[in-house]
Amino acid sequence: MFVFSDSKIPEGLYLKDPLQSKLGKKIISHSILLMDEIGFEAFNFKKLAQAMESNETSLYRYFENKHLLLLYLVVWYWDWVSYLIDYNTKNIEDPNRRLDLIIDNIVHATKDNPTVDFVNEAVLHRIIITESAKAYHTKNIDEENKHGFYLSYKKLIQTIADVILEIDKKFLYPHSFATNLVEMAHNEIFFAEHIPRLSDIKVKNENYTPVADLLKFYKDRMLQCKQQKKG
């Protein structure tokens, strides 16, 4: 079973490892809940300290700023999704079936992890949908990339790209398509819930199955149909 410490979070994201203390874990837990409640723009360490009934100064001993805290959560989430994909596809030989399961895990990564009681995966999934792009759409992206902050995302994309190439070894854009599957999943959920005229997808009560169906439709058009024409 995946545990929080299994996540390959770069040390540069934090000043003090939050997993090594009760306060650090409390920061992770409450930051997820507060960010979900008020959004990343309104979120700050002063409000987080108030929600935790703690001292604001103590938070800065763990994270330099809220951007790095968000990126910490996003990196952990990418590792969690990678774990779910590895676990749920390890005995599946058919790459087409594996890609379908990968899509399901990307869209429905709300499964509760009983080994990590201080993280609400369903709430974290909502944060990823609404806030994750802000973690890497920044002016410091190149410098942060040099420090390895995005290795977990690259690993996830590589895993998906490898399966795409198993289905069609001559497919020209495996990494681009893999990235678009992940980003499209988040965008379609967000638009369906908040700007419905930008999407044909309808979601209800966090049932994101129509989004998974949409991604599989694109996958079939891009990969399976091409294979059928070759055959």
Secondary structure, 3 states (H helix, E strand, C coil): CCCHHHCCCCHHHCCCCHHHCHHHHHHHHHHHHHHHHHCCCCCCHHHHHHHHCCCHHHHCCCCCCHHHHHHHHHHHHHHHHHHHHHHHHCCCCCHHHHHHHHHHHHHCCCCCCCCCCCCCHHHHHHHHHHHCHHHHCCCCHHHHHHCCCCHHHHHHHHHHHHHHHHHCCCCCCHHHHHHHHHHHHHHHHHHHHHCHHHCCCCCECCECHHHHHHHHHHHHHHHHHHHHHHC
